[in-house]
Amino acid sequence: MAGRIEDYALIGDMQTAALVCRDGTVDWLCLPRFDSHAIFAGLLGTEEHGFWRLGPAHASDQQPPTAARRSYRGDSLILESEWDTQRGTVRVTDFMPPRDGAPQLIRIVEGVSGRVPMRSALRMRFSYGRVVPWVHKHEGRTVAVAGPDSVWFDTSAETYGKSLTTYADFTVAPGERIAFTISWEPSHKEPPPLPEPEQSLEATEDFWREWVDHCTYHGPYREAVVRSLITLKALTYAPTGGIVAAPTTSLPEDIGGVRNWDYRYTWLRDAAITLSSLLRTGYREEARAWREWLLRAVAGDPENLQIMYGIAGERELGEAELDWLPGYEDSGPVRVGNGAAHQLQLDVYGEVTEALHLAHMTGLARNDYASLLQLKLIRYLEDHWQEPDEGIWEVRGPRRHFVHSKVMAWVAVDRTIKLIESGDADGPLERWRELRDDIHRDVCERGYDKERNTFTQSYGSKELDASLLLIPQMGFLPPDDKRVIGTIEAIQRELSTSDGFILRYPTTSSDENVDGLPGDEGAFLACSFWMADDLAMIGRVDEARKLFEKLLSLRNDLGLLAEEWDPRLQRQVGNFPQAFSHVPLIDTALRLTASGAYGG
């Protein structure tokens, strides 16, 4: 059985990522890309679907021992786990070196004290656990082959096969280091070069040290901010600049339920807000790379703008169910691909335009096509902003006139007007100023409940939605506007859990059943960070700080967050780690630091 979601650590090479449990088991790894088929899919099934465990030897009828301590090595993505046993102490270092060639996962066992018996158990299952590869020796190396894929296993330890699993049993003494590496290569090509684990470890540590040195944030929440930035960097597909929402699929928002989605793609919304956080913390190169990815993905066809694309800009992300996988803690179905790719979500136009505006304002080198794209987006919105859509939460119920979507359409027009006013683009300024006023008036008249003094989820609805918290942050209304304050207080009353965290919107308790799905979900962490932001903006800074620090306490021991927090089970739920949680963490830390609202 897979561990709790928060029991996992992330390692990666900016092209794919692995999840490593506290007991030393790699339960999830897709090769060679984030969105490739998994060779270890035990996270969504059983050990029969693929895993790699490396840790102290234990009896076959006992649970593997969990590490007594684990941490990342400094500000890096190099994981160090230590076990204390009756025979001594041992350390395992796990990492994936940034690469130009074959992807590698390297694990180095180091004896700390005593003589510790160890075991490596490697069970590769290709195609999300469905295909058993042909494992054989080739010039002294172990290779697993199935169809187009081959995975090469290299170690100085003696290995043997049993029950379709490759084992190594060995003992490690103080100061002794034994390395294990798997490398992927297309099966029709020559074998990948022999790995050099120690040199790769040094190079990986140097890479992360140099990258973190560019961070311009030095406030009181630096540890949390830097870890979040490293996580966002790890979710960036280096060859193209695309940013995945998470490296996993189908980790449930509701344990045992059907709210299981594939997040290994680039959502324009998530990537745009990620870009804004990177820009504000000194990472202009990543921002430039994402802008170039956006321009390639949209490629002159903004009228058919998708809400998400593949990490190289692919448009077809057809959704399918893997019926041979039971799902994480029996949360089925397991889905790959995402049917929401072709939804209409008008808010995306606002997020993309806001990101381009911020890039322009922070001095990112001008790109004429980026300005042209922005103008094309507004021309599309002129004709379509009054249509209903699926909204920010990708509901699978009927389309509605979501207030947040209209607000973000206003943002798109407003930022484009500012671009024209700066002299860096040409457009029908007066006509678009009128359009901006029309959208603003429409939202305030049709999306606001005067009796309750709050904006609502959609026109004509009585329900609330946490995305309304972005109204003051986007500048649609000033923070001291009574309608803004009323909305914040209404969301606190109606969408707050017993822990004080914020739900996205009502689910099963709602007569409207807006998302068209059965089951419930946890508190959405991004929304909870937005609440902390809003509280700071309206002057309730102590309350904002307390909420923010309470949210920080939800991170696992390595500083990682999933998408949601289940207040009933007191555990993280949803895909992990989630960019849409780490970005607002950074934003709130910056806001609280600027306001001086922090303890100590």
C-alpha positions as CSV (number, residue, x, y, z in Angstrom):
1,M,0.0,0.0,0.0
2,A,1.3,3.4,-0.9
3,G,2.2,5.9,1.8
4,R,0.2,9.0,2.8
5,I,0.6,11.7,0.2
6,E,2.6,13.8,2.6
7,D,5.0,10.9,3.2
8,Y,6.5,11.5,-0.2
9,A,9.5,13.5,-1.3
10,L,10.0,15.0,-4.7
11,I,13.2,14.5,-6.8
12,G,13.5,15.5,-10.4
13,D,15.6,16.8,-13.3
14,M,13.4,19.5,-14.9
15,Q,12.1,16.9,-17.4
16,T,10.4,14.4,-15.1
17,A,10.1,13.6,-11.4
18,A,10.0,10.8,-8.9
19,L,8.2,10.4,-5.6
20,V,10.2,8.7,-2.8
21,C,8.4,7.5,0.3
22,R,9.7,7.6,3.9
23,D,10.5,3.9,3.7
24,G,12.9,4.4,0.7
25,T,10.4,3.3,-2.0
26,V,10.1,5.1,-5.3
27,D,6.4,4.6,-6.0
28,W,6.0,7.0,-9.0
29,L,8.3,7.7,-12.0
30,C,7.4,8.5,-15.6
31,L,10.2,8.3,-18.2
32,P,11.4,10.1,-20.1
33,R,9.0,13.1,-19.5
34,F,6.5,14.1,-16.9
35,D,3.6,13.0,-19.1
36,S,5.2,9.7,-20.2
37,H,4.0,6.3,-19.1
38,A,5.0,5.4,-15.6
39,I,7.5,2.6,-15.0
40,F,6.7,2.8,-11.2
41,A,3.0,3.1,-10.7
42,G,2.7,1.6,-7.2
43,L,1.4,4.9,-6.0
44,L,-1.9,4.3,-7.8
45,G,-2.0,0.5,-7.3
46,T,0.1,-2.1,-5.6
47,E,3.7,-3.3,-5.7
48,E,2.7,-5.4,-8.7
49,H,2.5,-2.1,-10.7
50,G,6.1,-1.2,-10.1
51,F,8.3,0.2,-7.4
52,W,11.9,0.5,-6.3
53,R,12.7,0.1,-2.6
54,L,16.1,0.7,-1.2
55,G,16.7,0.6,2.6
56,P,17.6,-1.7,5.5
57,A,16.8,-5.3,5.0
58,H,13.7,-6.6,6.7
59,A,11.7,-9.7,7.0
60,S,9.4,-10.3,4.0
61,D,6.3,-10.4,6.3
62,Q,7.1,-7.1,8.0
63,Q,6.5,-3.5,6.9
64,P,9.7,-1.8,5.5
65,P,11.2,0.4,8.2
66,T,10.8,4.1,7.7
67,A,13.7,6.6,7.8
68,A,14.3,8.1,11.2
69,R,15.3,11.4,9.5
70,R,15.2,12.9,6.0
71,S,15.8,16.3,4.5
72,Y,17.0,17.9,1.4
73,R,20.7,18.7,1.2
74,G,20.6,22.5,1.7
75,D,18.7,24.4,-0.9
76,S,18.6,21.6,-3.4
77,L,16.5,18.7,-4.7
78,I,18.9,16.1,-3.3
79,L,17.1,13.9,-0.8
80,E,19.0,12.4,2.2
81,S,17.2,9.7,4.3
82,E,18.8,8.1,7.4
83,W,17.8,4.9,9.2
84,D,18.9,3.9,12.7
85,T,18.9,0.1,13.0
86,Q,20.2,-2.3,15.7
87,R,23.2,-2.9,13.5
88,G,24.0,0.8,12.9
89,T,23.0,3.9,10.9
90,V,22.8,4.2,7.1
91,R,22.1,7.1,4.7
92,V,20.6,6.9,1.3
93,T,21.0,9.9,-1.1
94,D,18.4,10.2,-3.9
95,F,18.6,12.6,-6.8
96,M,18.1,13.1,-10.5
97,P,20.8,15.1,-12.2
98,P,19.8,17.9,-14.6
99,R,20.4,16.4,-18.0
100,D,21.1,16.8,-21.7
101,G,21.1,13.1,-22.4
102,A,19.5,10.0,-20.8
103,P,17.3,10.6,-17.7
104,Q,18.8,9.0,-14.6
105,L,17.6,8.3,-11.1
106,I,20.7,7.8,-8.8
107,R,20.6,6.4,-5.3
108,I,23.8,6.3,-3.2
109,V,23.9,4.2,0.0
110,E,26.4,5.3,2.6
111,G,27.4,3.6,5.8
112,V,27.3,6.0,8.8
113,S,28.0,3.6,11.7
114,G,28.1,-0.1,12.3
115,R,27.5,-2.7,9.5
116,V,24.0,-2.5,8.2
117,P,22.4,-5.2,6.0
118,M,20.6,-3.5,3.0
119,R,18.3,-4.6,0.2
120,S,17.4,-3.1,-3.1
121,A,14.2,-4.4,-4.7
122,L,13.6,-3.1,-8.2
123,R,10.3,-4.1,-10.0
124,M,9.9,-2.2,-13.2
125,R,6.5,-2.3,-14.9
126,F,6.1,-0.3,-18.0
127,S,2.9,1.4,-19.3
128,Y,1.5,2.3,-15.9
129,G,2.1,-1.1,-14.4
130,R,0.5,-3.1,-17.2
131,V,3.6,-4.4,-19.0
132,V,6.3,-6.7,-17.6
133,P,9.5,-5.9,-19.4
134,W,12.1,-8.4,-20.7
135,V,15.0,-8.1,-18.1
136,H,18.3,-9.5,-19.2
137,K,22.1,-8.8,-19.1
138,H,23.8,-6.9,-21.8
139,E,27.6,-6.6,-21.6
140,G,27.5,-6.9,-17.8
141,R,24.6,-4.4,-17.4
142,T,21.0,-5.2,-16.5
143,V,18.5,-3.8,-19.0
144,A,14.7,-4.0,-19.0
145,V,13.0,-3.7,-22.5
146,A,9.4,-3.4,-23.6
147,G,8.3,-1.9,-26.9
148,P,10.0,1.5,-27.4
149,D,11.5,1.8,-23.9
150,S,14.6,0.4,-22.2
151,V,15.7,1.1,-18.7
152,W,19.3,0.3,-17.7
153,F,20.2,-0.6,-14.2
154,D,23.8,-0.1,-13.0
155,T,25.4,-0.9,-9.6
156,S,28.6,-2.5,-8.2
157,A,26.4,-4.6,-5.9
158,E,25.7,-8.2,-6.9
159,T,22.2,-8.6,-8.2
160,Y,19.8,-11.5,-8.8
161,G,16.3,-12.0,-10.1
162,K,13.4,-13.5,-8.2
163,S,9.6,-13.2,-8.7
164,L,10.1,-10.9,-11.7
165,T,12.0,-8.5,-9.4
166,T,15.7,-7.5,-9.4
167,Y,17.3,-7.7,-6.0
168,A,20.6,-6.8,-4.4
169,D,21.5,-7.8,-0.9
170,F,24.6,-6.3,0.6
171,T,26.1,-4.9,3.8
172,V,27.4,-1.3,4.1
173,A,30.2,-0.3,6.5
174,P,31.1,3.1,7.8
175,G,32.3,5.4,5.0
176,E,31.4,2.8,2.4
177,R,29.4,4.1,-0.6
178,I,27.5,2.0,-3.1
179,A,25.6,3.6,-6.0
180,F,22.5,2.4,-7.9
181,T,21.4,4.0,-11.1
182,I,18.5,3.6,-13.6
183,S,18.8,5.3,-17.0
184,W,16.2,5.4,-19.7
185,E,16.9,5.2,-23.4
186,P,14.8,4.4,-26.5
187,S,15.0,0.6,-26.9
188,H,16.3,0.9,-30.6
189,K,19.3,3.0,-29.6
190,E,22.7,2.2,-28.2
191,P,23.0,1.8,-24.4
192,P,23.3,5.0,-22.4
193,P,26.7,5.9,-21.1
194,L,27.8,4.3,-17.9
195,P,26.7,6.6,-15.0
196,E,29.1,8.5,-12.9
197,P,27.2,8.9,-9.6
198,E,29.6,10.8,-7.5
199,Q,30.4,13.4,-10.3
200,S,26.7,13.7,-11.0
201,L,25.9,14.3,-7.3
202,E,28.5,17.1,-7.2
203,A,27.2,18.7,-10.4
204,T,23.6,18.5,-9.2
205,E,24.4,20.2,-5.9
206,D,26.3,22.9,-7.8
207,F,23.3,23.4,-10.1
208,W,20.9,24.0,-7.3
209,R,23.3,26.2,-5.3
210,E,23.8,28.5,-8.2
211,W,20.1,28.6,-9.1
212,V,19.0,29.5,-5.6
213,D,21.6,32.2,-5.4
214,H,19.5,34.2,-7.9
215,C,16.6,34.5,-5.4
216,T,16.0,38.1,-4.5
217,Y,13.8,37.4,-1.5
218,H,15.5,37.6,1.9
219,G,12.6,38.0,4.2
220,P,11.5,36.1,7.3
221,Y,9.8,33.3,5.3
222,R,12.9,32.6,3.1
223,E,13.0,28.9,3.9
224,A,9.4,28.3,2.8
225,V,9.8,30.6,-0.2
226,V,13.0,29.0,-1.5
227,R,11.6,25.5,-1.1
228,S,8.5,26.5,-3.0
229,L,10.7,28.1,-5.8
230,I,12.8,24.9,-6.0
231,T,9.6,22.9,-6.3
232,L,8.3,25.2,-9.1
233,K,11.7,24.9,-10.9
234,A,11.4,21.1,-10.6
235,L,7.9,21.3,-12.3
236,T,9.4,23.2,-15.3
237,Y,10.1,21.1,-18.4
238,A,13.5,22.5,-19.3
239,P,13.6,21.8,-23.0
240,T,10.5,24.0,-23.7
241,G,9.8,26.2,-20.6
242,G,6.4,24.6,-20.0
243,I,5.4,24.2,-16.4
244,V,3.3,21.2,-15.2
245,A,0.6,21.7,-12.6
246,A,1.9,18.7,-10.7
247,P,4.0,15.6,-11.6
248,T,1.3,13.1,-10.8
249,T,-2.1,11.9,-12.0
250,S,-5.2,10.8,-10.1
251,L,-4.1,11.5,-6.5
252,P,-7.6,12.1,-5.2
253,E,-9.2,15.2,-3.9
254,D,-11.6,13.0,-2.0
255,I,-10.1,9.8,-0.7
256,G,-12.1,6.9,-2.2
257,G,-14.0,9.2,-4.6
258,V,-13.9,10.0,-8.3
259,R,-12.3,13.5,-8.2
260,N,-9.1,12.2,-9.7
261,W,-7.4,14.1,-12.5
262,D,-4.2,14.1,-14.5
263,Y,-2.1,17.3,-13.7
264,R,1.0,16.5,-15.8
265,Y,0.2,19.3,-18.3
266,T,0.7,23.0,-18.6
267,W,-2.4,25.0,-17.5
268,L,-2.1,28.5,-18.8
269,R,-3.6,29.7,-15.5
270,D,-1.1,27.9,-13.3
271,A,1.9,28.7,-15.5
272,A,0.9,32.3,-15.7
273,I,0.8,32.8,-11.9
274,T,4.0,30.7,-11.6
275,L,5.6,33.2,-14.0
276,S,4.5,36.1,-11.8
277,S,6.1,34.6,-8.7
278,L,9.3,33.8,-10.5
279,L,9.5,37.3,-11.8
280,R,9.0,38.8,-8.4
281,T,11.8,36.7,-6.9
282,G,14.5,37.3,-9.5
283,Y,14.0,34.5,-12.0
284,R,13.7,36.3,-15.3
285,E,15.1,33.5,-17.5
286,E,12.4,31.1,-16.4
287,A,9.8,33.8,-17.1
288,R,11.3,34.4,-20.6
289,A,11.3,30.7,-21.4
290,W,7.6,30.4,-20.4
291,R,6.7,33.4,-22.5
292,E,8.4,31.7,-25.5
293,W,6.5,28.5,-24.7
294,L,3.2,30.4,-24.6
295,L,3.8,32.0,-28.0
296,R,4.7,28.7,-29.6
297,A,1.7,26.9,-28.0
298,V,-0.9,29.5,-29.0
299,A,0.9,30.0,-32.4
300,G,-1.3,32.5,-34.1
301,D,-4.6,30.8,-33.1
302,P,-5.8,32.7,-30.0
303,E,-9.4,32.3,-31.1
304,N,-9.0,28.6,-30.2
305,L,-7.0,29.2,-27.0
306,Q,-6.9,26.1,-24.8
307,I,-6.8,26.2,-21.0
308,M,-4.0,23.7,-21.1
309,Y,-1.4,22.2,-23.4
310,G,1.1,19.4,-23.3
311,I,4.5,20.4,-22.0
312,A,5.8,20.9,-25.5
313,G,2.7,22.7,-26.6
314,E,0.6,19.6,-27.7
315,R,-3.1,20.3,-28.1
316,E,-4.6,16.8,-28.0
317,L,-4.8,15.6,-24.4
318,G,-7.5,13.0,-24.7
319,E,-8.7,11.6,-21.4
320,A,-8.7,7.8,-20.7
321,E,-9.2,5.6,-17.7
322,L,-6.6,2.9,-16.7
323,D,-8.9,0.2,-15.4
324,W,-6.1,-2.1,-14.3
325,L,-5.0,0.3,-11.6
326,P,-7.3,0.4,-8.5
327,G,-6.3,4.0,-7.7
328,Y,-4.6,5.6,-4.7
329,E,-6.4,4.0,-1.6
330,D,-9.0,2.7,-4.0
331,S,-9.8,6.1,-5.4
332,G,-10.8,5.3,-8.9
333,P,-10.9,5.8,-11.7
334,V,-7.2,6.5,-12.6
335,R,-7.2,9.0,-15.4
336,V,-4.5,10.0,-18.0
337,G,-5.0,12.9,-20.3
338,N,-7.5,15.6,-19.4
339,G,-10.9,16.2,-21.0
340,A,-11.0,19.7,-19.7
341,A,-8.4,20.8,-22.2
342,H,-11.1,22.1,-24.6
343,Q,-13.3,23.8,-22.1
344,L,-14.2,27.5,-22.4
345,Q,-12.6,29.3,-19.4
346,L,-12.7,33.0,-20.0
347,D,-10.5,33.7,-16.9
348,V,-7.5,32.3,-18.7
349,Y,-7.4,35.3,-21.0
350,G,-7.0,37.5,-18.0
351,E,-4.3,35.3,-16.4
352,V,-2.2,35.2,-19.5
353,T,-2.6,38.9,-20.2
354,E,-1.7,39.7,-16.5
355,A,1.5,37.6,-16.9
356,L,2.5,39.3,-20.1
357,H,1.8,42.7,-18.5
358,L,4.0,41.8,-15.5
359,A,6.8,40.6,-17.7
360,H,6.6,43.9,-19.6
361,M,6.5,45.9,-16.3
362,T,9.5,44.1,-14.8
363,G,11.7,44.8,-17.9
364,L,11.7,41.5,-19.6
365,A,12.9,42.2,-23.1
366,R,10.1,43.2,-25.4
367,N,8.6,40.6,-27.7
368,D,6.5,42.1,-30.5
369,Y,4.6,38.9,-31.0
370,A,3.7,38.8,-27.3
371,S,2.1,42.3,-27.7
372,L,0.3,41.1,-30.9
373,L,-1.0,38.1,-29.0
374,Q,-2.3,40.3,-26.3
375,L,-4.2,42.4,-28.8
376,K,-5.7,39.3,-30.4
377,L,-6.9,38.0,-27.1
378,I,-8.8,41.2,-26.4
379,R,-10.4,41.1,-29.8
380,Y,-11.6,37.6,-29.1
381,L,-13.0,38.7,-25.7
382,E,-14.8,41.6,-27.2
383,D,-17.1,39.1,-28.9
384,H,-17.2,36.4,-26.2
385,W,-17.0,37.9,-22.7
386,Q,-20.7,37.8,-22.3
387,E,-20.9,34.0,-22.8
388,P,-21.2,31.5,-20.0
389,D,-18.1,29.2,-19.4
390,E,-16.8,26.4,-17.2
391,G,-14.8,28.8,-15.0
392,I,-11.6,28.5,-13.1
393,W,-12.5,25.2,-11.4
394,E,-13.2,23.4,-14.7
395,V,-16.7,22.3,-13.6
396,R,-18.2,19.5,-15.5
397,G,-21.7,20.7,-14.9
398,P,-23.6,23.3,-17.1
399,R,-21.8,26.4,-18.2
400,R,-22.5,29.5,-16.1
401,H,-21.7,33.2,-16.0
402,F,-19.0,32.9,-13.4
403,V,-18.1,36.2,-11.7
404,H,-14.4,35.4,-11.5
405,S,-14.4,34.7,-15.3
406,K,-15.9,38.1,-15.9
407,V,-13.5,39.8,-13.5
408,M,-10.5,38.3,-15.3
409,A,-11.9,39.3,-18.7
410,W,-11.9,42.9,-17.2
411,V,-8.3,42.3,-16.2
412,A,-7.3,41.3,-19.7
413,V,-8.8,44.4,-21.1
414,D,-7.4,46.7,-18.4
415,R,-3.8,45.4,-18.8
416,T,-4.0,45.7,-22.6
417,I,-5.2,49.3,-22.2
418,K,-2.2,49.9,-20.1
419,L,0.1,48.4,-22.7
420,I,-1.3,50.7,-25.4
421,E,-1.1,53.7,-23.0
422,S,2.6,53.0,-22.5
423,G,3.2,53.3,-26.2
424,D,4.3,49.7,-26.8
425,A,1.2,48.7,-28.8
426,D,-1.5,50.2,-30.9
427,G,-5.2,49.5,-30.5
428,P,-8.7,51.1,-30.3
429,L,-8.1,52.7,-26.9
430,E,-11.4,54.5,-26.5
431,R,-13.4,51.4,-27.6
432,W,-11.6,49.2,-25.2
433,R,-12.0,51.7,-22.3
434,E,-15.7,51.5,-22.9
435,L,-15.5,47.7,-23.0
436,R,-13.6,47.7,-19.7
437,D,-16.4,49.9,-18.2
438,D,-19.1,47.7,-19.6
439,I,-17.6,44.5,-18.1
440,H,-17.1,46.2,-14.7
441,R,-20.7,47.5,-14.6
442,D,-22.0,44.1,-15.7
443,V,-20.2,42.3,-12.8
444,C,-21.2,44.8,-10.2
445,E,-24.9,44.7,-11.3
446,R,-25.4,41.0,-12.0
447,G,-22.7,39.3,-9.8
448,Y,-23.3,41.1,-6.5
449,D,-25.9,40.2,-3.9
450,K,-26.9,43.5,-2.2
451,E,-28.9,41.9,0.5
452,R,-25.9,39.8,1.7
453,N,-23.3,42.4,0.7
454,T,-21.2,39.9,-1.3
455,F,-20.3,38.9,-4.8
456,T,-21.6,35.5,-5.8
457,Q,-20.2,32.5,-7.7
458,S,-22.2,33.2,-10.8
459,Y,-24.9,35.6,-12.1
460,G,-28.2,34.8,-10.4
461,S,-26.6,32.3,-7.9
462,K,-26.7,32.5,-4.1
463,E,-23.5,30.4,-3.8
464,L,-20.1,31.8,-2.9
465,D,-16.8,31.0,-4.5
466,A,-13.3,31.5,-3.1
467,S,-12.1,32.8,-6.5
468,L,-13.9,36.0,-5.6
469,L,-11.0,36.7,-3.2
470,L,-9.0,37.7,-6.2
471,I,-11.2,40.8,-6.9
472,P,-9.0,43.2,-4.8
473,Q,-5.8,41.4,-5.8
474,M,-6.5,42.0,-9.4
475,G,-7.4,45.7,-8.9
476,F,-11.0,45.2,-10.0
477,L,-12.1,47.0,-6.8
478,P,-10.0,48.6,-4.0
479,P,-9.6,46.6,-0.8
480,D,-11.5,49.1,1.3
481,D,-14.6,48.9,-0.9
482,K,-17.5,47.7,1.3
483,R,-18.4,45.0,-1.3
484,V,-14.9,43.6,-1.1
485,I,-14.9,43.5,2.7
486,G,-18.4,42.0,2.6
487,T,-17.3,39.2,0.2
488,I,-14.3,38.4,2.3
489,E,-16.4,38.1,5.5
490,A,-19.0,36.1,3.7
491,I,-16.5,33.6,2.4
492,Q,-15.0,33.3,5.9
493,R,-18.5,32.5,7.3
494,E,-19.7,30.1,4.5
495,L,-16.6,28.5,3.0
496,S,-14.4,28.1,6.0
497,T,-13.6,24.7,7.5
498,S,-13.4,24.1,11.2
499,D,-9.6,24.6,10.9
500,G,-10.1,28.0,9.4
501,F,-9.1,27.0,5.8
502,I,-11.1,27.8,2.8
503,L,-13.1,25.6,0.4
504,R,-13.3,26.5,-3.2
505,Y,-17.1,26.4,-3.3
506,P,-19.9,24.2,-1.9
507,T,-20.0,20.7,-3.3
508,T,-22.3,18.0,-2.0
509,S,-24.1,20.5,0.4
510,S,-25.0,22.7,-2.6
511,D,-28.5,22.5,-4.2
512,E,-26.9,23.8,-7.4
513,N,-24.2,21.0,-7.6
514,V,-22.2,23.3,-9.8
515,D,-19.4,20.9,-10.7
516,G,-21.6,18.0,-11.7
517,L,-19.6,15.5,-9.7
518,P,-20.5,13.2,-6.7
519,G,-18.5,13.4,-3.5
520,D,-16.8,16.2,-1.6
521,E,-13.3,17.6,-1.4
522,G,-10.9,19.2,1.1
523,A,-10.0,22.8,1.7
524,F,-8.2,24.3,-1.3
525,L,-4.9,25.5,-0.2
526,A,-4.5,28.2,-2.9
527,C,-7.8,29.7,-1.7
528,S,-6.6,29.7,1.9
529,F,-3.5,31.6,0.9
530,W,-5.7,34.1,-1.1
531,M,-7.7,34.7,2.1
532,A,-4.5,35.5,4.0
533,D,-3.6,38.0,1.2
534,D,-7.0,39.6,1.4
535,L,-7.0,39.9,5.2
536,A,-3.6,41.7,4.9
537,M,-5.0,44.0,2.2
538,I,-7.9,45.1,4.3
539,G,-5.7,45.8,7.4
540,R,-6.3,42.6,9.4
541,V,-2.6,41.8,9.2
542,D,-2.3,39.8,12.4
543,E,-5.1,37.5,11.4
544,A,-3.5,37.2,7.9
545,R,-0.1,36.2,9.5
546,K,-1.7,33.6,11.8
547,L,-3.6,32.0,8.9
548,F,-0.4,32.0,6.7
549,E,1.7,30.4,9.4
550,K,-1.1,27.9,10.0
551,L,-1.0,27.0,6.3
552,L,2.8,26.7,6.5
553,S,2.3,24.1,9.2
554,L,0.4,21.9,6.8
555,R,3.5,21.4,4.6
556,N,5.2,18.0,5.0
557,D,8.5,17.7,6.7
558,L,10.2,18.6,3.4
559,G,8.1,21.8,2.8
560,L,5.8,20.3,0.2
561,L,2.1,20.8,-0.4
562,A,-0.5,18.9,-2.3
563,E,-3.6,20.7,-3.8
564,E,-5.9,20.4,-0.8
565,W,-6.2,19.6,2.9
566,D,-8.8,17.2,4.2
567,P,-10.0,18.6,7.5
568,R,-11.8,15.4,8.5
569,L,-8.8,13.1,7.9
570,Q,-6.2,15.8,8.8
571,R,-4.1,15.0,5.8
572,Q,-3.0,16.3,2.4
573,V,-5.1,15.3,-0.7
574,G,-4.9,15.9,-4.4
575,N,-2.0,15.8,-6.8
576,F,1.4,16.4,-5.3
577,P,3.4,18.6,-5.1
578,Q,1.0,21.2,-6.6
579,A,2.3,24.4,-8.3
580,F,-1.1,26.1,-7.5
581,S,-0.4,25.7,-3.8
582,H,3.3,26.8,-3.8
583,V,2.8,29.9,-6.0
584,P,0.3,31.6,-3.6
585,L,2.5,30.6,-0.7
586,I,5.3,32.7,-2.3
587,D,2.9,35.6,-3.1
588,T,1.5,35.7,0.5
589,A,5.0,35.6,2.0
590,L,6.0,38.6,-0.2
591,R,2.9,40.5,0.8
592,L,3.2,39.9,4.5
593,T,6.9,40.7,4.4
594,A,6.1,44.0,2.6
595,S,3.5,44.8,5.3
596,G,5.8,43.9,8.2
597,A,3.1,41.4,9.4
598,Y,5.3,38.6,10.7
599,G,6.2,37.3,14.1
600,G,9.5,37.9,15.8
